Amino acid sequence: MIHRTTLKWFAAPLAGLMLVIGSNGVEAKGCLKGAAVGGIAGHVAGHHAILGAAAGCVVGHHIAKKKQREERRRARRTATQQAPSS
């Protein structure tokens, strides 16, 4: 039978490794920030730090992608408005 503390010591590094390997660039920024916030919130909410970190990573990634998309739209609008009319 696996003890609960053994499982936690195994799951935490594994989750961290998956976060680092599975993300890059903007994705890593959003994921890492979200994981940090989610891990803390999960721990405070009832010792569910790993679950909170995973959920935070997903949410952080979504927010970072949304922000990146909005910045691209804003840049296109600016470029279109500044283009000389022929």
PDB file of N, CA, C and O in Angstrom:
ATOM      1  N   MET A   1       0.837  -1.179   0.000  1.00  0.00           N
ATOM      2  CA  MET A   1       0.000   0.000   0.000  1.00  0.00           C
ATOM      3  C   MET A   1       0.889   1.252   0.000  1.00  0.00           C
ATOM      4  O   MET A   1       1.847   1.337   0.768  1.00  0.00           O
ATOM      5  N   ILE A   2       0.573   2.194  -0.842  1.00  0.00           N
ATOM      6  CA  ILE A   2       1.361   3.430  -0.948  1.00  0.00           C
ATOM      7  C   ILE A   2       0.855   4.420   0.097  1.00  0.00           C
ATOM      8  O   ILE A   2      -0.342   4.689   0.198  1.00  0.00           O
ATOM      9  N   HIS A   3       1.791   4.951   0.863  1.00  0.00           N
ATOM     10  CA  HIS A   3       1.417   5.954   1.853  1.00  0.00           C
ATOM     11  C   HIS A   3       1.163   7.287   1.179  1.00  0.00           C
ATOM     12  O   HIS A   3       1.717   7.577   0.119  1.00  0.00           O
ATOM     13  N   ARG A   4       0.338   8.076   1.789  1.00  0.00           N
ATOM     14  CA  ARG A   4      -0.055   9.356   1.219  1.00  0.00           C
ATOM     15  C   ARG A   4       1.138  10.300   1.053  1.00  0.00           C
ATOM     16  O   ARG A   4       1.244  10.978   0.031  1.00  0.00           O
ATOM     17  N   THR A   5       2.025  10.353   2.028  1.00  0.00           N
ATOM     18  CA  THR A   5       3.181  11.251   1.928  1.00  0.00           C
ATOM     19  C   THR A   5       4.123  10.806   0.821  1.00  0.00           C
ATOM     20  O   THR A   5       4.717  11.647   0.147  1.00  0.00           O
ATOM     21  N   THR A   6       4.271   9.507   0.621  1.00  0.00           N
ATOM     22  CA  THR A   6       5.114   9.005  -0.469  1.00  0.00           C
ATOM     23  C   THR A   6       4.538   9.437  -1.808  1.00  0.00           C
ATOM     24  O   THR A   6       5.274   9.849  -2.704  1.00  0.00           O
ATOM     25  N   LEU A   7       3.245   9.343  -1.937  1.00  0.00           N
ATOM     26  CA  LEU A   7       2.589   9.741  -3.172  1.00  0.00           C
ATOM     27  C   LEU A   7       2.778  11.235  -3.443  1.00  0.00           C
ATOM     28  O   LEU A   7       3.017  11.631  -4.584  1.00  0.00           O
ATOM     29  N   LYS A   8       2.671  12.064  -2.401  1.00  0.00           N
ATOM     30  CA  LYS A   8       2.864  13.505  -2.566  1.00  0.00           C
ATOM     31  C   LYS A   8       4.284  13.814  -3.012  1.00  0.00           C
ATOM     32  O   LYS A   8       4.486  14.643  -3.900  1.00  0.00           O
ATOM     33  N   TRP A   9       5.268  13.161  -2.411  1.00  0.00           N
ATOM     34  CA  TRP A   9       6.666  13.420  -2.770  1.00  0.00           C
ATOM     35  C   TRP A   9       6.964  12.954  -4.188  1.00  0.00           C
ATOM     36  O   TRP A   9       7.877  13.476  -4.828  1.00  0.00           O
ATOM     37  N   PHE A  10       6.218  11.995  -4.681  1.00  0.00           N
ATOM     38  CA  PHE A  10       6.404  11.526  -6.045  1.00  0.00           C
ATOM     39  C   PHE A  10       5.631  12.405  -7.031  1.00  0.00           C
ATOM     40  O   PHE A  10       6.140  12.725  -8.105  1.00  0.00           O
ATOM     41  N   ALA A  11       4.424  12.791  -6.676  1.00  0.00           N
ATOM     42  CA  ALA A  11       3.557  13.526  -7.592  1.00  0.00           C
ATOM     43  C   ALA A  11       4.007  14.969  -7.803  1.00  0.00           C
ATOM     44  O   ALA A  11       3.909  15.485  -8.917  1.00  0.00           O
ATOM     45  N   ALA A  12       4.494  15.620  -6.768  1.00  0.00           N
ATOM     46  CA  ALA A  12       4.889  17.031  -6.896  1.00  0.00           C
ATOM     47  C   ALA A  12       6.023  17.226  -7.899  1.00  0.00           C
ATOM     48  O   ALA A  12       5.882  18.060  -8.794  1.00  0.00           O
ATOM     49  N   PRO A  13       7.139  16.503  -7.799  1.00  0.00           N
ATOM     50  CA  PRO A  13       8.195  16.680  -8.807  1.00  0.00           C
ATOM     51  C   PRO A  13       7.742  16.261 -10.206  1.00  0.00           C
ATOM     52  O   PRO A  13       8.146  16.865 -11.199  1.00  0.00           O
ATOM     53  N   LEU A  14       6.911  15.238 -10.280  1.00  0.00           N
ATOM     54  CA  LEU A  14       6.412  14.794 -11.577  1.00  0.00           C
ATOM     55  C   LEU A  14       5.553  15.878 -12.224  1.00  0.00           C
ATOM     56  O   LEU A  14       5.680  16.138 -13.421  1.00  0.00           O
ATOM     57  N   ALA A  15       4.688  16.505 -11.445  1.00  0.00           N
ATOM     58  CA  ALA A  15       3.854  17.588 -11.967  1.00  0.00           C
ATOM     59  C   ALA A  15       4.721  18.768 -12.399  1.00  0.00           C
ATOM     60  O   ALA A  15       4.476  19.369 -13.446  1.00  0.00           O
ATOM     61  N   GLY A  16       5.723  19.097 -11.605  1.00  0.00           N
ATOM     62  CA  GLY A  16       6.639  20.188 -11.967  1.00  0.00           C
ATOM     63  C   GLY A  16       7.382  19.892 -13.251  1.00  0.00           C
ATOM     64  O   GLY A  16       7.543  20.771 -14.098  1.00  0.00           O
ATOM     65  N   LEU A  17       7.833  18.665 -13.400  1.00  0.00           N
ATOM     66  CA  LEU A  17       8.549  18.274 -14.615  1.00  0.00           C
ATOM     67  C   LEU A  17       7.642  18.370 -15.837  1.00  0.00           C
ATOM     68  O   LEU A  17       8.075  18.825 -16.896  1.00  0.00           O
ATOM     69  N   MET A  18       6.403  17.951 -15.702  1.00  0.00           N
ATOM     70  CA  MET A  18       5.459  18.041 -16.819  1.00  0.00           C
ATOM     71  C   MET A  18       5.199  19.494 -17.199  1.00  0.00           C
ATOM     72  O   MET A  18       5.058  19.812 -18.380  1.00  0.00           O
ATOM     73  N   LEU A  19       5.135  20.372 -16.210  1.00  0.00           N
ATOM     74  CA  LEU A  19       4.916  21.787 -16.496  1.00  0.00           C
ATOM     75  C   LEU A  19       6.086  22.378 -17.265  1.00  0.00           C
ATOM     76  O   LEU A  19       5.888  23.142 -18.210  1.00  0.00           O
ATOM     77  N   VAL A  20       7.289  22.034 -16.869  1.00  0.00           N
ATOM     78  CA  VAL A  20       8.478  22.592 -17.515  1.00  0.00           C
ATOM     79  C   VAL A  20       8.652  22.031 -18.914  1.00  0.00           C
ATOM     80  O   VAL A  20       8.934  22.783 -19.847  1.00  0.00           O
ATOM     81  N   ILE A  21       8.492  20.734 -19.077  1.00  0.00           N
ATOM     82  CA  ILE A  21       8.698  20.104 -20.384  1.00  0.00           C
ATOM     83  C   ILE A  21       7.606  20.495 -21.372  1.00  0.00           C
ATOM     84  O   ILE A  21       7.885  20.718 -22.550  1.00  0.00           O
ATOM     85  N   GLY A  22       6.382  20.577 -20.906  1.00  0.00           N
ATOM     86  CA  GLY A  22       5.251  20.794 -21.795  1.00  0.00           C
ATOM     87  C   GLY A  22       4.973  22.234 -22.168  1.00  0.00           C
ATOM     88  O   GLY A  22       3.976  22.502 -22.839  1.00  0.00           O
ATOM     89  N   SER A  23       5.812  23.169 -21.760  1.00  0.00           N
ATOM     90  CA  SER A  23       5.506  24.562 -22.046  1.00  0.00           C
ATOM     91  C   SER A  23       6.742  25.299 -22.548  1.00  0.00           C
ATOM     92  O   SER A  23       7.874  24.915 -22.256  1.00  0.00           O
ATOM     93  N   ASN A  24       6.500  26.369 -23.310  1.00  0.00           N
ATOM     94  CA  ASN A  24       7.602  27.189 -23.802  1.00  0.00           C
ATOM     95  C   ASN A  24       7.108  28.607 -24.060  1.00  0.00           C
ATOM     96  O   ASN A  24       5.907  28.823 -24.222  1.00  0.00           O
ATOM     97  N   GLY A  25       8.012  29.566 -24.100  1.00  0.00           N
ATOM     98  CA  GLY A  25       7.692  30.952 -24.445  1.00  0.00           C
ATOM     99  C   GLY A  25       6.575  31.543 -23.612  1.00  0.00           C
ATOM    100  O   GLY A  25       6.587  31.469 -22.383  1.00  0.00           O
ATOM    101  N   VAL A  26       5.609  32.131 -24.296  1.00  0.00           N
ATOM    102  CA  VAL A  26       4.475  32.757 -23.626  1.00  0.00           C
ATOM    103  C   VAL A  26       3.705  31.724 -22.815  1.00  0.00           C
ATOM    104  O   VAL A  26       3.196  32.021 -21.734  1.00  0.00           O
ATOM    105  N   GLU A  27       3.625  30.527 -23.340  1.00  0.00           N
ATOM    106  CA  GLU A  27       2.904  29.476 -22.638  1.00  0.00           C
ATOM    107  C   GLU A  27       3.509  29.232 -21.260  1.00  0.00           C
ATOM    108  O   GLU A  27       2.785  29.049 -20.281  1.00  0.00           O
ATOM    109  N   ALA A  28       4.843  29.228 -21.188  1.00  0.00           N
ATOM    110  CA  ALA A  28       5.505  28.995 -19.907  1.00  0.00           C
ATOM    111  C   ALA A  28       5.209  30.133 -18.936  1.00  0.00           C
ATOM    112  O   ALA A  28       4.979  29.899 -17.750  1.00  0.00           O
ATOM    113  N   LYS A  29       5.214  31.348 -19.433  1.00  0.00           N
ATOM    114  CA  LYS A  29       4.942  32.491 -18.565  1.00  0.00           C
ATOM    115  C   LYS A  29       3.571  32.354 -17.920  1.00  0.00           C
ATOM    116  O   LYS A  29       3.444  32.431 -16.698  1.00  0.00           O
ATOM    117  N   GLY A  30       2.582  32.157 -18.712  1.00  0.00           N
ATOM    118  CA  GLY A  30       1.225  32.045 -18.175  1.00  0.00           C
ATOM    119  C   GLY A  30       1.069  30.820 -17.298  1.00  0.00           C
ATOM    120  O   GLY A  30       0.416  30.875 -16.256  1.00  0.00           O
ATOM    121  N   CYS A  31       1.661  29.722 -17.713  1.00  0.00           N
ATOM    122  CA  CYS A  31       1.541  28.480 -16.967  1.00  0.00           C
ATOM    123  C   CYS A  31       2.251  28.584 -15.627  1.00  0.00           C
ATOM    124  O   CYS A  31       1.694  28.191 -14.601  1.00  0.00           O
ATOM    125  N   LEU A  32       3.453  29.098 -15.619  1.00  0.00           N
ATOM    126  CA  LEU A  32       4.219  29.169 -14.375  1.00  0.00           C
ATOM    127  C   LEU A  32       3.592  30.139 -13.380  1.00  0.00           C
ATOM    128  O   LEU A  32       3.509  29.849 -12.187  1.00  0.00           O
ATOM    129  N   LYS A  33       3.154  31.287 -13.879  1.00  0.00           N
ATOM    130  CA  LYS A  33       2.493  32.241 -12.979  1.00  0.00           C
ATOM    131  C   LYS A  33       1.201  31.638 -12.434  1.00  0.00           C
ATOM    132  O   LYS A  33       0.934  31.715 -11.235  1.00  0.00           O
ATOM    133  N   GLY A  34       0.417  31.051 -13.297  1.00  0.00           N
ATOM    134  CA  GLY A  34      -0.840  30.441 -12.883  1.00  0.00           C
ATOM    135  C   GLY A  34      -0.624  29.282 -11.920  1.00  0.00           C
ATOM    136  O   GLY A  34      -1.382  29.109 -10.965  1.00  0.00           O
ATOM    137  N   ALA A  35       0.415  28.486 -12.177  1.00  0.00           N
ATOM    138  CA  ALA A  35       0.708  27.350 -11.303  1.00  0.00           C
ATOM    139  C   ALA A  35       1.117  27.823  -9.916  1.00  0.00           C
ATOM    140  O   ALA A  35       0.742  27.222  -8.910  1.00  0.00           O
ATOM    141  N   ALA A  36       1.883  28.896  -9.870  1.00  0.00           N
ATOM    142  CA  ALA A  36       2.298  29.433  -8.565  1.00  0.00           C
ATOM    143  C   ALA A  36       1.085  29.907  -7.769  1.00  0.00           C
ATOM    144  O   ALA A  36       0.933  29.572  -6.594  1.00  0.00           O
ATOM    145  N   VAL A  37       0.236  30.676  -8.410  1.00  0.00           N
ATOM    146  CA  VAL A  37      -0.961  31.190  -7.734  1.00  0.00           C
ATOM    147  C   VAL A  37      -1.915  30.049  -7.387  1.00  0.00           C
ATOM    148  O   VAL A  37      -2.452  29.999  -6.280  1.00  0.00           O
ATOM    149  N   GLY A  38      -2.121  29.145  -8.323  1.00  0.00           N
ATOM    150  CA  GLY A  38      -3.023  28.019  -8.092  1.00  0.00           C
ATOM    151  C   GLY A  38      -2.513  27.078  -7.015  1.00  0.00           C
ATOM    152  O   GLY A  38      -3.300  26.540  -6.237  1.00  0.00           O
ATOM    153  N   GLY A  39      -1.204  26.875  -6.963  1.00  0.00           N
ATOM    154  CA  GLY A  39      -0.622  26.016  -5.933  1.00  0.00           C
ATOM    155  C   GLY A  39      -0.839  26.579  -4.549  1.00  0.00           C
ATOM    156  O   GLY A  39      -1.183  25.850  -3.619  1.00  0.00           O
ATOM    157  N   ILE A  40      -0.639  27.872  -4.410  1.00  0.00           N
ATOM    158  CA  ILE A  40      -0.855  28.525  -3.115  1.00  0.00           C
ATOM    159  C   ILE A  40      -2.337  28.472  -2.737  1.00  0.00           C
ATOM    160  O   ILE A  40      -2.690  28.142  -1.604  1.00  0.00           O
ATOM    161  N   ALA A  41      -3.188  28.798  -3.693  1.00  0.00           N
ATOM    162  CA  ALA A  41      -4.632  28.780  -3.417  1.00  0.00           C
ATOM    163  C   ALA A  41      -5.098  27.373  -3.064  1.00  0.00           C
ATOM    164  O   ALA A  41      -5.898  27.195  -2.146  1.00  0.00           O
ATOM    165  N   GLY A  42      -4.603  26.379  -3.785  1.00  0.00           N
ATOM    166  CA  GLY A  42      -4.984  24.998  -3.499  1.00  0.00           C
ATOM    167  C   GLY A  42      -4.514  24.546  -2.128  1.00  0.00           C
ATOM    168  O   GLY A  42      -5.228  23.830  -1.426  1.00  0.00           O
ATOM    169  N   HIS A  43      -3.318  24.963  -1.749  1.00  0.00           N
ATOM    170  CA  HIS A  43      -2.796  24.596  -0.430  1.00  0.00           C
ATOM    171  C   HIS A  43      -3.643  25.218   0.676  1.00  0.00           C
ATOM    172  O   HIS A  43      -3.992  24.554   1.652  1.00  0.00           O
ATOM    173  N   VAL A  44      -3.965  26.485   0.517  1.00  0.00           N
ATOM    174  CA  VAL A  44      -4.762  27.183   1.526  1.00  0.00           C
ATOM    175  C   VAL A  44      -6.179  26.603   1.590  1.00  0.00           C
ATOM    176  O   VAL A  44      -6.778  26.533   2.663  1.00  0.00           O
ATOM    177  N   ALA A  45      -6.702  26.193   0.448  1.00  0.00           N
ATOM    178  CA  ALA A  45      -8.076  25.696   0.382  1.00  0.00           C
ATOM    179  C   ALA A  45      -8.239  24.278   0.922  1.00  0.00           C
ATOM    180  O   ALA A  45      -9.361  23.781   1.016  1.00  0.00           O
ATOM    181  N   GLY A  46      -7.164  23.639   1.268  1.00  0.00           N
ATOM    182  CA  GLY A  46      -7.345  22.293   1.833  1.00  0.00           C
ATOM    183  C   GLY A  46      -6.273  21.323   1.402  1.00  0.00           C
ATOM    184  O   GLY A  46      -6.557  20.151   1.158  1.00  0.00           O
ATOM    185  N   HIS A  47      -5.057  21.790   1.305  1.00  0.00           N
ATOM    186  CA  HIS A  47      -3.917  20.931   0.976  1.00  0.00           C
ATOM    187  C   HIS A  47      -4.069  20.237  -0.376  1.00  0.00           C
ATOM    188  O   HIS A  47      -3.780  19.048  -0.513  1.00  0.00           O
ATOM    189  N   HIS A  48      -4.516  20.983  -1.352  1.00  0.00           N
ATOM    190  CA  HIS A  48      -4.628  20.481  -2.722  1.00  0.00           C
ATOM    191  C   HIS A  48      -3.717  21.301  -3.640  1.00  0.00           C
ATOM    192  O   HIS A  48      -4.146  21.763  -4.697  1.00  0.00           O
ATOM    193  N   ALA A  49      -2.473  21.476  -3.231  1.00  0.00           N
ATOM    194  CA  ALA A  49      -1.556  22.342  -3.957  1.00  0.00           C
ATOM    195  C   ALA A  49      -1.292  21.851  -5.370  1.00  0.00           C
ATOM    196  O   ALA A  49      -1.226  22.664  -6.292  1.00  0.00           O
ATOM    197  N   ILE A  50      -1.142  20.566  -5.568  1.00  0.00           N
ATOM    198  CA  ILE A  50      -0.828  20.032  -6.894  1.00  0.00           C
ATOM    199  C   ILE A  50      -2.012  20.234  -7.833  1.00  0.00           C
ATOM    200  O   ILE A  50      -1.842  20.652  -8.978  1.00  0.00           O
ATOM    201  N   LEU A  51      -3.188  19.941  -7.351  1.00  0.00           N
ATOM    202  CA  LEU A  51      -4.390  20.154  -8.159  1.00  0.00           C
ATOM    203  C   LEU A  51      -4.555  21.634  -8.489  1.00  0.00           C
ATOM    204  O   LEU A  51      -4.897  21.989  -9.617  1.00  0.00           O
ATOM    205  N   GLY A  52      -4.312  22.494  -7.503  1.00  0.00           N
ATOM    206  CA  GLY A  52      -4.399  23.934  -7.722  1.00  0.00           C
ATOM    207  C   GLY A  52      -3.365  24.418  -8.724  1.00  0.00           C
ATOM    208  O   GLY A  52      -3.656  25.274  -9.559  1.00  0.00           O
ATOM    209  N   ALA A  53      -2.150  23.867  -8.642  1.00  0.00           N
ATOM    210  CA  ALA A  53      -1.097  24.257  -9.584  1.00  0.00           C
ATOM    211  C   ALA A  53      -1.452  23.837 -11.004  1.00  0.00           C
ATOM    212  O   ALA A  53      -1.234  24.597 -11.948  1.00  0.00           O
ATOM    213  N   ALA A  54      -1.993  22.642 -11.162  1.00  0.00           N
ATOM    214  CA  ALA A  54      -2.384  22.176 -12.495  1.00  0.00           C
ATOM    215  C   ALA A  54      -3.498  23.049 -13.073  1.00  0.00           C
ATOM    216  O   ALA A  54      -3.443  23.444 -14.238  1.00  0.00           O
ATOM    217  N   ALA A  55      -4.498  23.345 -12.264  1.00  0.00           N
ATOM    218  CA  ALA A  55      -5.597  24.198 -12.726  1.00  0.00           C
ATOM    219  C   ALA A  55      -5.094  25.603 -13.013  1.00  0.00           C
ATOM    220  O   ALA A  55      -5.499  26.222 -13.997  1.00  0.00           O
ATOM    221  N   GLY A  56      -4.206  26.112 -12.152  1.00  0.00           N
ATOM    222  CA  GLY A  56      -3.630  27.440 -12.362  1.00  0.00           C
ATOM    223  C   GLY A  56      -2.833  27.521 -13.642  1.00  0.00           C
ATOM    224  O   GLY A  56      -2.852  28.542 -14.329  1.00  0.00           O
ATOM    225  N   CYS A  57      -2.133  26.450 -13.967  1.00  0.00           N
ATOM    226  CA  CYS A  57      -1.366  26.401 -15.213  1.00  0.00           C
ATOM    227  C   CYS A  57      -2.294  26.513 -16.411  1.00  0.00           C
ATOM    228  O   CYS A  57      -2.021  27.266 -17.346  1.00  0.00           O
ATOM    229  N   VAL A  58      -3.374  25.777 -16.387  1.00  0.00           N
ATOM    230  CA  VAL A  58      -4.337  25.811 -17.494  1.00  0.00           C
ATOM    231  C   VAL A  58      -4.932  27.207 -17.646  1.00  0.00           C
ATOM    232  O   VAL A  58      -5.008  27.741 -18.753  1.00  0.00           O
ATOM    233  N   VAL A  59      -5.345  27.783 -16.545  1.00  0.00           N
ATOM    234  CA  VAL A  59      -5.953  29.120 -16.583  1.00  0.00           C
ATOM    235  C   VAL A  59      -4.921  30.165 -17.002  1.00  0.00           C
ATOM    236  O   VAL A  59      -5.212  31.038 -17.819  1.00  0.00           O
ATOM    237  N   GLY A  60      -3.721  30.075 -16.444  1.00  0.00           N
ATOM    238  CA  GLY A  60      -2.665  31.025 -16.802  1.00  0.00           C
ATOM    239  C   GLY A  60      -2.301  30.949 -18.271  1.00  0.00           C
ATOM    240  O   GLY A  60      -2.073  31.975 -18.912  1.00  0.00           O
ATOM    241  N   HIS A  61      -2.246  29.748 -18.802  1.00  0.00           N
ATOM    242  CA  HIS A  61      -1.960  29.561 -20.229  1.00  0.00           C
ATOM    243  C   HIS A  61      -3.063  30.198 -21.069  1.00  0.00           C
ATOM    244  O   HIS A  61      -2.779  30.882 -22.053  1.00  0.00           O
ATOM    245  N   HIS A  62      -4.300  29.980 -20.691  1.00  0.00           N
ATOM    246  CA  HIS A  62      -5.437  30.549 -21.425  1.00  0.00           C
ATOM    247  C   HIS A  62      -5.384  32.079 -21.416  1.00  0.00           C
ATOM    248  O   HIS A  62      -5.593  32.716 -22.448  1.00  0.00           O
ATOM    249  N   ILE A  63      -5.107  32.655 -20.264  1.00  0.00           N
ATOM    250  CA  ILE A  63      -5.048  34.117 -20.156  1.00  0.00           C
ATOM    251  C   ILE A  63      -3.892  34.681 -20.969  1.00  0.00           C
ATOM    252  O   ILE A  63      -4.042  35.715 -21.619  1.00  0.00           O
ATOM    253  N   ALA A  64      -2.728  34.010 -20.941  1.00  0.00           N
ATOM    254  CA  ALA A  64      -1.570  34.480 -21.709  1.00  0.00           C
ATOM    255  C   ALA A  64      -1.854  34.432 -23.209  1.00  0.00           C
ATOM    256  O   ALA A  64      -1.503  35.360 -23.938  1.00  0.00           O
ATOM    257  N   LYS A  65      -2.488  33.352 -23.671  1.00  0.00           N
ATOM    258  CA  LYS A  65      -2.826  33.246 -25.095  1.00  0.00           C
ATOM    259  C   LYS A  65      -3.834  34.312 -25.498  1.00  0.00           C
ATOM    260  O   LYS A  65      -3.727  34.901 -26.574  1.00  0.00           O
ATOM    261  N   LYS A  66      -4.813  34.560 -24.632  1.00  0.00           N
ATOM    262  CA  LYS A  66      -5.823  35.581 -24.900  1.00  0.00           C
ATOM    263  C   LYS A  66      -5.174  36.965 -25.003  1.00  0.00           C
ATOM    264  O   LYS A  66      -5.510  37.755 -25.885  1.00  0.00           O
ATOM    265  N   LYS A  67      -4.255  37.241 -24.103  1.00  0.00           N
ATOM    266  CA  LYS A  67      -3.546  38.524 -24.116  1.00  0.00           C
ATOM    267  C   LYS A  67      -2.694  38.657 -25.378  1.00  0.00           C
ATOM    268  O   LYS A  67      -2.660  39.721 -25.996  1.00  0.00           O
ATOM    269  N   GLN A  68      -2.012  37.586 -25.757  1.00  0.00           N
ATOM    270  CA  GLN A  68      -1.189  37.606 -26.965  1.00  0.00           C
ATOM    271  C   GLN A  68      -2.054  37.843 -28.204  1.00  0.00           C
ATOM    272  O   GLN A  68      -1.674  38.614 -29.086  1.00  0.00           O
ATOM    273  N   ARG A  69      -3.198  37.193 -28.276  1.00  0.00           N
ATOM    274  CA  ARG A  69      -4.115  37.358 -29.401  1.00  0.00           C
ATOM    275  C   ARG A  69      -4.604  38.806 -29.494  1.00  0.00           C
ATOM    276  O   ARG A  69      -4.664  39.377 -30.583  1.00  0.00           O
ATOM    277  N   GLU A  70      -4.952  39.394 -28.342  1.00  0.00           N
ATOM    278  CA  GLU A  70      -5.435  40.772 -28.305  1.00  0.00           C
ATOM    279  C   GLU A  70      -4.342  41.751 -28.737  1.00  0.00           C
ATOM    280  O   GLU A  70      -4.619  42.724 -29.438  1.00  0.00           O
ATOM    281  N   GLU A  71      -3.112  41.494 -28.322  1.00  0.00           N
ATOM    282  CA  GLU A  71      -2.002  42.360 -28.727  1.00  0.00           C
ATOM    283  C   GLU A  71      -1.777  42.302 -30.243  1.00  0.00           C
ATOM    284  O   GLU A  71      -1.498  43.318 -30.879  1.00  0.00           O
ATOM    285  N   ARG A  72      -1.904  41.095 -30.808  1.00  0.00           N
ATOM    286  CA  ARG A  72      -1.774  40.968 -32.269  1.00  0.00           C
ATOM    287  C   ARG A  72      -2.880  41.731 -32.991  1.00  0.00           C
ATOM    288  O   ARG A  72      -2.615  42.414 -33.981  1.00  0.00           O
ATOM    289  N   ARG A  73      -4.118  41.624 -32.506  1.00  0.00           N
ATOM    290  CA  ARG A  73      -5.237  42.367 -33.111  1.00  0.00           C
ATOM    291  C   ARG A  73      -5.004  43.864 -33.032  1.00  0.00           C
ATOM    292  O   ARG A  73      -5.243  44.590 -33.997  1.00  0.00           O
ATOM    293  N   ARG A  74      -4.537  44.321 -31.883  1.00  0.00           N
ATOM    294  CA  ARG A  74      -4.277  45.746 -31.689  1.00  0.00           C
ATOM    295  C   ARG A  74      -3.170  46.219 -32.649  1.00  0.00           C
ATOM    296  O   ARG A  74      -3.264  47.309 -33.213  1.00  0.00           O
ATOM    297  N   ALA A  75      -2.141  45.412 -32.829  1.00  0.00           N
ATOM    298  CA  ALA A  75      -1.054  45.775 -33.741  1.00  0.00           C
ATOM    299  C   ALA A  75      -1.551  45.834 -35.189  1.00  0.00           C
ATOM    300  O   ALA A  75      -1.148  46.712 -35.952  1.00  0.00           O
ATOM    301  N   ARG A  76      -2.425  44.899 -35.561  1.00  0.00           N
ATOM    302  CA  ARG A  76      -2.981  44.916 -36.920  1.00  0.00           C
ATOM    303  C   ARG A  76      -3.838  46.149 -37.156  1.00  0.00           C
ATOM    304  O   ARG A  76      -3.755  46.785 -38.207  1.00  0.00           O
ATOM    305  N   ARG A  77      -4.664  46.481 -36.167  1.00  0.00           N
ATOM    306  CA  ARG A  77      -5.513  47.683 -36.297  1.00  0.00           C
ATOM    307  C   ARG A  77      -4.656  48.928 -36.440  1.00  0.00           C
ATOM    308  O   ARG A  77      -4.946  49.787 -37.274  1.00  0.00           O
ATOM    309  N   THR A  78      -3.615  49.036 -35.646  1.00  0.00           N
ATOM    310  CA  THR A  78      -2.725  50.191 -35.707  1.00  0.00           C
ATOM    311  C   THR A  78      -2.036  50.256 -37.059  1.00  0.00           C
ATOM    312  O   THR A  78      -1.935  51.330 -37.652  1.00  0.00           O
ATOM    313  N   ALA A  79      -1.558  49.115 -37.555  1.00  0.00           N
ATOM    314  CA  ALA A  79      -0.891  49.083 -38.852  1.00  0.00           C
ATOM    315  C   ALA A  79      -1.859  49.442 -39.975  1.00  0.00           C
ATOM    316  O   ALA A  79      -1.477  50.131 -40.921  1.00  0.00           O
ATOM    317  N   THR A  80      -3.094  48.988 -39.883  1.00  0.00           N
ATOM    318  CA  THR A  80      -4.105  49.282 -40.905  1.00  0.00           C
ATOM    319  C   THR A  80      -4.458  50.763 -40.900  1.00  0.00           C
ATOM    320  O   THR A  80      -4.630  51.357 -41.965  1.00  0.00           O
ATOM    321  N   GLN A  81      -4.569  51.367 -39.726  1.00  0.00           N
ATOM    322  CA  GLN A  81      -4.926  52.769 -39.630  1.00  0.00           C
ATOM    323  C   GLN A  81      -3.786  53.675 -40.084  1.00  0.00           C
ATOM    324  O   GLN A  81      -4.038  54.773 -40.580  1.00  0.00           O
ATOM    325  N   GLN A  82      -2.545  53.240 -39.926  1.00  0.00           N
ATOM    326  CA  GLN A  82      -1.398  54.053 -40.291  1.00  0.00           C
ATOM    327  C   GLN A  82      -0.982  53.850 -41.740  1.00  0.00           C
ATOM    328  O   GLN A  82      -0.165  54.614 -42.254  1.00  0.00           O
ATOM    329  N   ALA A  83      -1.519  52.847 -42.404  1.00  0.00           N
ATOM    330  CA  ALA A  83      -1.163  52.587 -43.799  1.00  0.00           C
ATOM    331  C   ALA A  83      -1.631  53.741 -44.675  1.00  0.00           C
ATOM    332  O   ALA A  83      -2.763  54.205 -44.532  1.00  0.00           O
ATOM    333  N   PRO A  84      -0.764  54.215 -45.591  1.00  0.00           N
ATOM    334  CA  PRO A  84      -1.157  55.329 -46.469  1.00  0.00           C
ATOM    335  C   PRO A  84      -2.229  54.886 -47.473  1.00  0.00           C
ATOM    336  O   PRO A  84      -2.149  53.798 -48.044  1.00  0.00           O
ATOM    337  N   SER A  85      -3.200  55.722 -47.671  1.00  0.00           N
ATOM    338  CA  SER A  85      -4.262  55.443 -48.629  1.00  0.00           C
ATOM    339  C   SER A  85      -3.801  55.815 -50.022  1.00  0.00           C
ATOM    340  O   SER A  85      -3.209  56.875 -50.219  1.00  0.00           O
ATOM    341  N   SER A  86      -4.065  54.956 -50.986  1.00  0.00           N
ATOM    342  CA  SER A  86      -3.648  55.244 -52.373  1.00  0.00           C
ATOM    343  C   SER A  86      -4.809  55.689 -53.196  1.00  0.00           C
ATOM    344  O   SER A  86      -4.650  55.973 -54.383  1.00  0.00           O
TER     345      SER A  86
END
